[in-house]
Every structure is written in C-alpha cells, then in structure tokens.
Amino acid sequence: GCGYGGSCFPKDVQALERAARQLGYTPELLSAVESVNLRQKQTLFTKLQDNLGNLSGKTIAVWGLAFKPNTDDMREAPSRTLMEALWQAGAKVQAFDPEAIAECRRIYGERDDLMLAGDRIQAVKGADALVICTEWKEFRSVDFGWLADQLAGKVVIDGRNLYTPSAVKEAGLRYVGVGRKSS
C-alpha cells in the first residue's frame, strides 16, 4: 500500500476532521484514523526501546527518510517522528535515503546527533540497530550475513515488512516486524 501502515494522506484526514468540527460534527472515524496514524509512527521508537532498552548513547541506522519511495517528500514521514524521538532520548542517527538527504538536511540542518550517509552501507556501520522506514527497491535485497557483521546491536526493525523473518534470524540478527510476530 501507499504510505505508512496503509495511511495514504494524513494531511487530508486532519483537514477533513477540522472541517467537520467547524460544522459542529464530531467525526469519530476520522479522529480514530488520525490517532492510529500517530500511534503507527510511534511504533518504531517503541519497538527500538523494547529491544535495546535505554537509547541514550545508542546509534540507530535509518534506511529511508521519505514518506514513500521515489520522492524526497518528508512531510508526515515516519522517519521524522522516529528521529525526533531518538534525539530526545539521547541517541544518534545514521540515515540514508536515495532521494531525501538534501531535504533532511534542509529540515534539520547540521546536527551532531545526525549523520547523513552517502549510501546504505555507511549508514549501518557500527549501529546498534537498523530501522527501515521507506520501502525503497534497493533495501529489498540485503545480504543478512553482511548486515550482521556491520551492526553492533544485531537488531533489525523492519517498518515496511520487506524481509522474511527466518532469513534475518538465520544470520544471527533479531528481527522485529511491524504488525507481525517478533523473534
């Protein structure tokens, strides 16, 4: 599907909800969709905490910054919610996206707790965990043995359910999907 967790246009949902309220109507369904959208974005951070404990001083690799593949649009992107929560928790982010690096730099500027990598390889080096936020084609095929060698923390949070859990586990990594049973 498009977007994160099947939500295509969060801004449209927010606008509809606002318009309904202005007309004196309480849009329960739209409010519920909006709170699900928010919860889904916080899921990635929660799963990291569940698997790594205190995130202060940890380094998290993020693959995919854009809201969806083939764009540099980061509005409403789950990567933003995740990175901001990580920084608040005292973690560092090593991020890569094929299109959205310049957009990320424009939004966040130069920060000591953000390293924008030139490729996906550089992003995972020495990280405590990898989180996949956007289902770019180039993230689909990965040598999990190689990935296990790169990651200090051996945790993969697959926010897009790109991988077969058993293949990731065979390489000695902990696999955590979203809306799937974890290992």
BELZIDA-V990722 format. One line per field, one symbol per residue. ss: DSSP state (a for helix, b for strand, c for the rest). psi: psi as a letter, one per 20 degrees, with the letter a starting at -180 (. if undefined). A space follows every 50 residues. Layout:
ss=???
psi=???
This chain:
ss=cccbccbccaaaaaaaaaaaaacccccaaaaaaaaaaaaaaaaaaaaaaa aaccccccbbbbbccccccccccccccaaaaaaaaaaacccbbbbbcccc aaaaaaaacccccbbbcccaaaaaccccbbbbccccaaaccccaaaaaaa ccccbbbbccccccaaaaaacccbbbbcccccc
psi=rqapkiogmhhggggggggghhjjpongghgggghggggghigggghggh hicpipiqppppoohqhrqkrjojpjphhgggghhgghijrqpoqpphhj ghgghggiapqhjoooqirhghhiojqhqppohplqgiigopohggghhg phikpoonijlhqoghhghhjjqpporpjrpr.
